[in-house]
């Protein structure tokens, strides 16, 4: 009886572990995350480009970008979370445009360019978060126009702004949370 009880507990533990899957970068299939119905869309595994994964994503989904260099600009879609494998290993050679999006995030990417704006955030009620990214080689590493009536501020936390014409430009009457960022040679 004790052996049977242990076998049942072991099987239940395996089932729980299987349900709590963390995103695995570079996988070739979609899998459920711990969120309520959210999917993790893998690039380059399931989708050949970052924008193709963003276009296929629904609000709450995570676009998981494997380590590598991606020569493309992207437009973030409502409620989508863009996550690289880390800014030291996931490089986006192109900008990120966030316009008219109320929620979403950009995390763990090096966003590298030559002029223009690395991350541009505009629109009413935007509360997008940019965390753990490196913006390098832009006219402006990031530019945002937070709306005056947003329920939560746009957040730039733990980023590095390096070798840009200017690091971060903020205009408008809204609020922005800018903390724990490093500004070098801007």
N, C-alpha and C positions, 0 to 999 in steps of 0.2 A: 504494500500500500504506500509506503514512504517513497519507494522508487517511482511509482506511478505519479505521485504528487509532484516530485522533483521534475519529472519529464514534462508535466503540464506547465509548471512554472517556467521551465526553460523555453518551451514552445511559445508561451505568452511573451516572454522577454524578447525572443526573436521577432515576433510580430510587431511589438512596440518599436523595436529598433528599426525595422523596415519602414514603418510609417513616419519616422522622424528623419527623413533623408535630407541631408544638406545639399545645396547646389554643387554639382561637380562640373567644373569648367571643361569644355571640349567634348562633352558626351555627344553621341550621335542620335539620341532620342529625347523626346520630351518626358519629363517626369513631374509628378506633383511635389510641391514644396509643403512646408508645414502650414502655410496660410490657407484660408478657406477657398479652395479651388484655384489658387494661383498656380501658374505654370512657370517653369524655368525653361527658357528658350536658349539653346546653346549655339554659340558662334565660335568657330566655323562648323561645328558638328552638324546640327540640324539645318542651319541656315548659312548660306555662303557669305552673306554680308551682314553687318550690324543693322543697316537700314531695313533689310528684308525681315529680320527678326523683330524689329520695332514695329514694322507695318503689320506683322502677324499677331502681335501681342494685344492682349486685352488689359483693361485697367487692373492693376495689382500684380501683373506678371513681371518676372525678372528676365531681362536679357543678359545672360551670363557670357562674357567675352573671355575666351581663353587667352593665355599669354601669346603675344605675337604683335606684329605691326600691321595696322589696317589703314590703308590710304583712302579715306573717304570722309566726307562730312555727313552729319546725321541731323535729323529733325526729331526731337523727342515728342512722343505722343502722350496723350492724357493718361495719367496713372501708371505709366510704365517706369520701371526701375532699371537703369542701365548700370551694370556692375562688371568691372574688369577684374582680372585675377590679381591686380596690384599695380600701382603706378610705375613701379620699376620694371615690370614685365609686359604690361598691356599698353600699347602705344597707338593712339588714334591720330593719324596725320590728316587732320581736317577739323573743322569746328563743330560745335554742338549748338543747335538753335532750339530755344524753348520759347514758343510764342503761343499765348492763349491757353497754356496748360496750367491747370490749377494744382495738381499734385504730381509728384514723380521725384526721381532722384538720379544723380550721376555720381558714381563712386568708383574709386580704384583705377583710374585711368591717367595716363600721361596724354595730354591734349596738346599736340605740337603743330605749329604753323609757321607762316611767313607773312606777317601783316594781317590786317583785319582784326576780328575778335574771336578769341578761343571759345568762350561760352557766353552766349548772348541770351539774356532772360528778359522778356517783356510780356505784358498782358495783364488783364484784370484778374485779381484774386490769386495770383501766382504764389505758391508756397513751396516751390521746388527746393530740394536740398542738394548741395554739391559738397562732397566730403572725400577726403583722402586722394585728391587729384593733384596733378602737376600741370600748370598752364605755362607753356614756354614758347617763345619766339613769335609772339603776336604783337600787333599794334596796341591792343588792350587784352590782357590775359582773360579778363571777364568784364562784362558790362551788364548792369541790371537796372531796371526801372521798376522798383516795387510799387504796387498800387497803394494808395492811401487808405483803402478800406479793407485790406486783407485781414483775415482772422488770425493768421500766423505769419511770421516774417519769412522771407527767403533766407536760407541759411547757407553760409560758406564757412565750413569748419574743417580745420586740419589740412588745408591745401598749401601748395607751394606755388608761388607766382615768381617765375624766374626768366630773366632776359626778355622782358616785354617792353614796349614803349611806355606803357603804364600798367600797373598790376591789376587793379580792380577799380572800375568806374561805377559809381552809384549816382543815379539821378532820380528825380521825382520826390514825392512827399510821403512815400510809404516807409516801412521799417525793414531793416535787414539785420540779420544776426551774422556778424563777421568776427570770428574768434579762432584763436590758435592757428592762424595762418602764418606762413613765412613769406616775406617779400624780399627778393634778392635781385639786384641789378636791373631794376625797372626804371 
